[in-house]
Amino acid sequence: MDKSTNIDQLVEQFKDLPGGLMPLLHAVKHTVGFIPDESVSQIAKGFNLSRAEVHGVISFYHDFNTSPVGQHTVQICRAEACQSMGSRRIEAHAKKSLGIEYGETTEDGRVTLQPVYCLGNCACSPSIRIDDDIHARVSAESFDQLMSELCAPATDNAGAKR
């Protein structure tokens, strides 16, 4: 089954649900991995919205991306509390150590780096989110440790590489 058919089925599933656009977009992201540009027309038609309205929702929420991302997403908080506690240093270090800018993915496809504008963890700034896990009081050293754990080869229970 192709992406277009999957999206048509998802639109059909969510179009009559009050406020169904957000759950639909999450379902598309979960199914496809991102919101393909070509799906905006399908979604707009199914929800009787303009393409601009659908695109506005996609571009407003940082959880939705319109191109494939890496296996892992690393988000660095850029809200004021985190900035006052050093998130800009973490940002610079992350970009340098990963060799990418915000919105880019490492050459090996493992990590996509994104800014985020509050993780709700202000008392423990600076914070980052890796996939669904929030990490507090992040330093350059703890960032490097997290990245080495994230990018380490998977092993089985006996310690053998898979």
Beta strands, then each sheet from edge to edge (+ up, - down):
strand 1: 72-77
strand 2: 111-116
strand 3: 128-130
strand 4: 133-135
sheet 1: 2+ 1+ 3- 4+
end
